[in-house]
């Protein structure tokens, strides 16, 4: 498939100093665009002069990225902006003013779900006709790399729960640790450290039951093995769990997520859900999840495969991008 379109992906200057989900998302969107026939580069020494590209796709609202985005806009290129934020409280007046400046440079704002769009427009006044929902696309081939022996050698146990995400309060790993202790089942937390104090607290509370692994490259053999070898995935973050939960569904793993508009939109009733702050009244849900007593795994796999992991999903993604720059 070739569209003839050429895209430059940009972000803020220090985005890759600490690896995390947002940066990995950027790389995988680049791969999806290429797979869909859009020639795509990530801005850097190996990208071409700006005049070569038809449009730019900018990730994040970080202030240090504004100058670059402004230069792209002044060159007359179409701009698609991925805000990639989830607010738990209203942004400050200063932050709101800065974000509105970003919006002023964009032709469209891209969101991976209606829930993320709704969270954004609840706090920021964005023109409805500028907001476009473009669901996450997961390219094929990743699940086929799932050699369980590789992960079991790294983890050192046959049975474990997996939690993917940077260690920081919004990802709520302390609750995942609480769940693993209730079940007396080891927990592997996979991701970099976003908050050192919170990480130390998680280590203290988790003790020998919890193993922390550093960031693993997306779509890597090790990541596939960690998914394939785990007995279930728990992500009770305060923001949308995102791509990792979709990948877990494709690996046919029981999922325990926090009840939220995002989870309802993306998964419907195909996953097990808990609500905060107390888990005491939800012990039956937790026990049912680990054994998949309600048979949700197959339903989640079917739903996510069709919506995010199929050739049709990729085609829909590319069509949405083409529409936005037409």
Phi, psi and omega per residue, in radians:
X1 nan 2.229 3.102
X2 -2.346 2.202 -3.124
X3 -1.725 -0.332 -3.052
X4 1.455 -0.088 -3.131
X5 -1.452 2.638 -3.134
X6 -2.280 2.214 -3.039
X7 -2.123 2.446 2.996
X8 -1.962 2.141 3.094
X9 -1.641 2.265 -3.124
X10 -2.218 2.829 3.045
X11 -2.764 -2.998 -3.121
X12 -1.376 2.817 -2.889
X13 -1.115 -0.629 -3.073
X14 -1.868 0.493 -3.068
X15 -1.080 -0.569 -3.010
X16 -1.746 0.177 3.089
X17 -1.187 -0.599 3.045
X18 -2.184 2.008 -3.090
X19 -1.245 2.514 3.127
X20 -2.904 -3.035 -3.049
X21 -1.077 -0.723 -3.119
X22 -1.090 -0.712 3.134
X23 -1.214 -0.693 3.089
X24 -1.154 -0.614 3.104
X25 -1.049 -0.763 3.134
X26 -1.009 -0.837 -3.115
X27 -1.104 -0.708 -3.093
X28 -1.316 -0.502 3.000
X29 -1.146 -0.701 3.071
X30 -1.008 -0.800 3.141
X31 -1.111 -0.663 3.131
X32 -1.176 -0.703 3.109
X33 -1.081 -0.748 3.125
X34 -1.119 -0.775 3.125
X35 -1.082 -0.494 3.132
X36 -1.557 0.135 3.050
X37 1.598 0.210 3.077
X38 -1.807 2.047 3.127
X39 -1.153 2.144 -2.973
X40 -2.374 2.370 3.041
X41 -2.218 2.652 2.988
X42 -1.677 2.305 -3.062
X43 -0.952 2.269 -3.138
X44 2.933 -2.945 -3.080
X45 -1.024 -0.471 -3.076
X46 -1.693 -0.024 3.082
X47 -1.394 2.820 -3.087
X48 -1.540 2.962 3.074
X49 -0.996 2.613 -3.047
X50 -0.973 -0.616 -3.094
X51 -1.055 -0.357 -3.087
X52 -1.236 -0.483 -2.958
X53 -1.649 2.653 3.088
X54 -1.471 -0.575 -3.103
X55 -2.746 2.884 3.087
X56 -2.092 2.585 3.059
X57 -2.129 2.004 -3.037
X58 -1.879 2.274 3.130
X59 -1.783 2.312 3.012
X60 1.565 2.749 3.073
X61 -1.941 0.341 -3.134
X62 -1.052 2.330 -3.041
X63 -1.006 -0.542 -3.090
X64 -1.249 -0.163 3.112
X65 -1.587 -0.098 -3.022
X66 -1.148 -0.748 -3.089
X67 -1.056 -0.738 3.118
X68 -1.130 -0.784 -3.128
X69 -1.127 -0.641 3.116
X70 -1.108 -0.686 3.116
X71 -1.130 -0.697 3.098
X72 -1.084 -0.777 -3.125
X73 -1.130 -0.722 -3.133
X74 -1.144 -0.433 3.113
X75 -1.401 -0.017 3.069
X76 1.516 0.218 -3.133
X77 -1.440 2.561 2.983
X78 -1.152 2.523 -3.092
X79 -2.194 2.145 3.010
X80 -1.901 2.152 -3.033
X81 -1.927 2.155 3.006
X82 -1.704 1.795 3.140
X83 -1.070 -0.698 3.065
X84 0.957 0.825 3.123
X85 -2.278 2.753 3.021
X86 -2.505 1.967 -3.071
X87 -1.640 2.312 3.006
X88 -1.641 -0.282 3.071
X89 -2.585 2.813 -3.050
X90 -1.100 2.314 3.090
X91 -1.149 2.738 3.139
X92 -1.186 2.885 3.126
X93 -1.072 -0.682 3.135
X94 -1.146 -0.745 3.119
X95 -1.148 -0.701 3.123
X96 -1.068 -0.749 3.132
X97 -1.084 -0.725 3.136
X98 -1.133 -0.730 -3.112
X99 -1.177 -0.662 3.098
X100 -1.094 -0.563 3.077
X101 -1.148 -0.702 3.067
X102 -1.072 -0.796 -3.127
X103 -1.054 -0.632 3.131
X104 -1.094 -0.403 3.136
X105 -1.547 -0.220 -2.988
X106 -1.705 2.535 2.982
X107 -1.424 -0.672 3.101
X108 -2.488 2.615 2.951
X109 -1.806 2.253 -3.110
X110 -1.810 2.362 3.109
X111 -2.288 2.518 -3.084
X112 -1.429 -0.127 -3.141
X113 -2.813 2.814 3.053
X114 -1.143 -0.614 -3.140
X115 -1.074 -0.727 3.124
X116 -1.193 -0.688 3.058
X117 -1.068 -0.805 -3.094
X118 -1.141 -0.667 3.081
X119 -1.078 -0.699 -3.116
X120 -1.158 -0.901 -3.037
X121 -1.294 -0.236 3.020
X122 -1.147 -0.533 -3.061
X123 -1.893 -0.427 -3.067
X124 -2.199 2.321 3.131
X125 -1.380 1.741 3.141
X126 -2.064 2.371 3.130
X127 -1.008 2.202 -3.127
X128 -0.957 -0.617 -3.107
X129 -1.308 -0.063 3.067
X130 -1.709 -0.125 -3.036
X131 -1.743 2.156 -3.084
X132 -2.250 2.207 3.109
X133 -1.561 2.109 -3.113
X134 -2.222 1.670 -3.035
X135 -1.043 2.639 3.108
X136 -1.017 2.402 3.087
X137 -1.997 2.238 3.118
X138 -1.952 2.072 -3.086
X139 -1.262 2.635 -3.122
X140 -1.248 2.901 3.085
X141 1.721 -0.387 -3.065
X142 -1.155 -0.808 -3.072
X143 -1.087 -0.511 -3.089
X144 -1.178 -0.219 -3.096
X145 -1.558 0.093 -2.975
X146 -1.313 1.306 3.052
X147 -1.520 1.876 -3.017
X148 -1.156 -0.489 -3.083
X149 -1.115 -0.572 -3.139
X150 -1.066 -0.871 -3.108
X151 -1.141 -0.734 -3.095
X152 -1.108 -0.533 3.058
X153 -1.191 -0.712 -3.136
X154 -1.238 -0.772 -3.049
X155 -1.370 -0.647 3.112
X156 1.489 0.311 3.105
X157 -2.628 2.666 -3.115
X158 -1.389 -0.565 -3.042
X159 -2.184 2.167 3.117
X160 -2.721 2.719 2.985
X161 -1.600 2.640 -3.139
X162 -2.099 2.335 3.065
X163 -2.253 2.091 -3.066
X164 -1.882 2.263 3.080
X165 2.655 2.641 3.091
X166 -1.048 2.410 -3.084
X167 -1.360 1.845 3.135
X168 -2.857 2.780 -3.014
X169 -0.931 -0.674 -3.082
X170 -1.156 -0.401 3.105
X171 -1.491 -0.239 2.910
X172 1.035 0.726 -3.129
X173 -1.122 -0.419 3.125
X174 -1.046 -0.625 3.107
X175 -1.238 -0.647 3.070
X176 -1.107 -0.665 3.098
X177 -1.132 -0.722 3.097
X178 -1.023 -0.742 3.141
X179 -1.134 -0.753 -3.139
X180 -1.116 -0.617 3.107
X181 -1.196 -0.693 3.102
X182 -1.056 -0.622 -3.097
X183 -1.613 -0.081 -3.077
X184 0.912 0.710 -3.117
X185 -2.124 2.251 -3.130
X186 -0.977 2.590 -3.138
X187 -2.145 2.287 3.024
X188 -1.858 2.103 3.101
X189 -1.813 2.068 -3.019
X190 -1.941 2.005 3.104
X191 2.740 2.867 3.110
X192 -1.292 3.134 -3.132
X193 -1.811 2.034 3.107
X194 -1.686 -0.361 -3.106
X195 -2.492 1.889 -3.027
X196 -1.112 -0.733 -3.131
X197 -1.113 -0.737 3.129
X198 -1.159 -0.682 3.102
X199 -1.054 -0.779 3.127
X200 -1.110 -0.674 3.092
X201 -1.107 -0.746 3.114
X202 -1.090 -0.703 3.120
X203 -1.112 -0.745 -3.126
X204 -1.140 -0.814 -3.112
X205 -1.207 -0.704 -3.069
X206 -1.280 -0.599 -3.138
X207 1.009 -2.468 -3.087
X208 -1.325 -0.168 -3.111
X209 -1.358 -0.315 -3.025
X210 -2.028 2.334 3.064
X211 -2.037 2.264 3.133
X212 -1.773 2.259 3.062
X213 -2.023 2.564 3.107
X214 -1.237 3.132 3.128
X215 -1.033 2.361 3.071
X216 -1.972 2.398 -3.096
X217 -1.042 2.455 3.131
X218 -1.089 2.536 3.099
X219 1.055 0.359 -3.135
X220 -1.458 2.863 3.109
X221 -1.095 -0.691 -3.141
X222 -1.145 -0.757 3.133
X223 -1.095 -0.763 3.110
X224 -1.061 -0.698 3.137
X225 -1.162 -0.678 3.131
X226 -1.129 -0.691 3.045
X227 -1.123 -0.849 -3.026
X228 -1.126 -0.592 -3.033
X229 -1.527 -0.328 -3.086
X230 -1.274 2.769 3.113
X231 -1.562 -0.382 3.110
X232 -2.962 2.871 -3.132
X233 -2.090 2.311 3.102
X234 -2.137 2.128 3.077
X235 -2.421 1.719 -3.087
X236 -1.922 0.684 -3.110
X237 -1.145 2.781 -3.141
X238 -1.453 -0.274 3.014
X239 -1.920 2.985 -3.120
X240 -1.035 2.302 -3.140
X241 -1.134 -0.501 2.981
X242 1.293 -2.503 -2.949
X243 -1.015 -0.666 -3.082
X244 -1.081 -0.632 3.113
X245 -1.225 -0.593 3.078
X246 -1.153 -0.742 3.117
X247 -1.099 -0.711 3.127
X248 -1.064 -0.680 3.110
X249 -1.122 -0.677 3.118
X250 -1.167 -0.457 3.077
X251 -1.508 0.112 3.111
X252 1.028 0.842 3.108
X253 -1.879 2.417 3.053
X254 -1.050 2.340 -3.068
X255 -2.015 2.291 3.003
X256 -2.013 2.004 -3.070
X257 -2.189 2.822 3.046
X258 -1.369 2.352 3.119
X259 -1.081 2.236 -3.108
X260 -2.852 2.875 3.068
X261 -1.026 -0.640 3.139
X262 -1.112 -0.844 -3.122
X263 -1.084 -0.718 3.132
X264 -1.121 -0.748 -3.136
X265 -1.135 -0.807 -3.015
X266 -1.412 -0.745 -3.022
X267 -1.895 -0.298 -3.064
X268 1.049 -2.228 -3.138
X269 -1.821 0.460 -3.061
X270 -1.678 0.093 3.086
X271 -2.314 2.894 3.078
X272 -1.565 2.412 -3.010
X273 -2.233 2.427 3.014
X274 -2.115 2.805 3.077
X275 -2.144 2.656 -3.140
X276 -1.678 2.947 0.047
X277 -1.606 -0.367 -3.045
X278 -1.730 2.356 3.117
X279 -1.726 -0.060 -3.040
X280 -0.995 -0.702 -3.092
X281 -1.439 -0.004 -3.047
X282 -2.028 0.315 -3.094
X283 -1.077 -0.576 3.128
X284 -1.170 -0.677 3.104
X285 -1.104 -0.763 -3.106
X286 -1.106 -0.781 3.130
X287 -1.146 -0.681 3.135
X288 -1.142 -0.671 -3.136
X289 -1.058 -0.841 -3.063
X290 -1.062 -0.574 -3.133
X291 -1.686 -0.074 -3.054
X292 0.875 0.876 -3.077
X293 -1.110 -0.425 -3.121
X294 -1.697 0.053 3.079
X295 1.132 0.657 -3.092
X296 -1.396 -0.377 -3.039
X297 -0.984 -0.841 -3.136
X298 -1.115 -0.641 3.127
X299 -1.170 -0.737 3.127
X300 -1.138 -0.726 3.137
X301 -1.058 -0.793 -3.138
X302 -1.103 -0.780 -3.096
X303 -1.151 -0.821 -3.083
X304 -1.276 -0.616 3.088
X305 -1.028 -0.796 -3.095
X306 -1.216 -0.740 -3.010
X307 -1.489 -0.455 -3.013
X308 -2.302 -0.336 -3.023
X309 -2.040 0.265 -3.086
X310 -1.897 2.921 3.069
X311 -1.121 -0.559 3.092
X312 -1.140 -0.684 3.104
X313 -1.078 -0.736 3.115
X314 -1.127 -0.758 3.121
X315 -1.059 -0.735 3.126
X316 -1.113 -0.680 3.101
X317 -1.092 -0.831 -3.117
X318 -1.149 -0.690 3.114
X319 -1.102 -0.674 3.128
X320 -1.143 -0.738 3.120
X321 -1.133 -0.792 3.135
X322 -1.059 -0.689 3.104
X323 -1.087 -0.704 -3.065
X324 -1.188 -0.450 -3.108
X325 -1.844 0.062 -3.108
X326 -1.158 nan nan
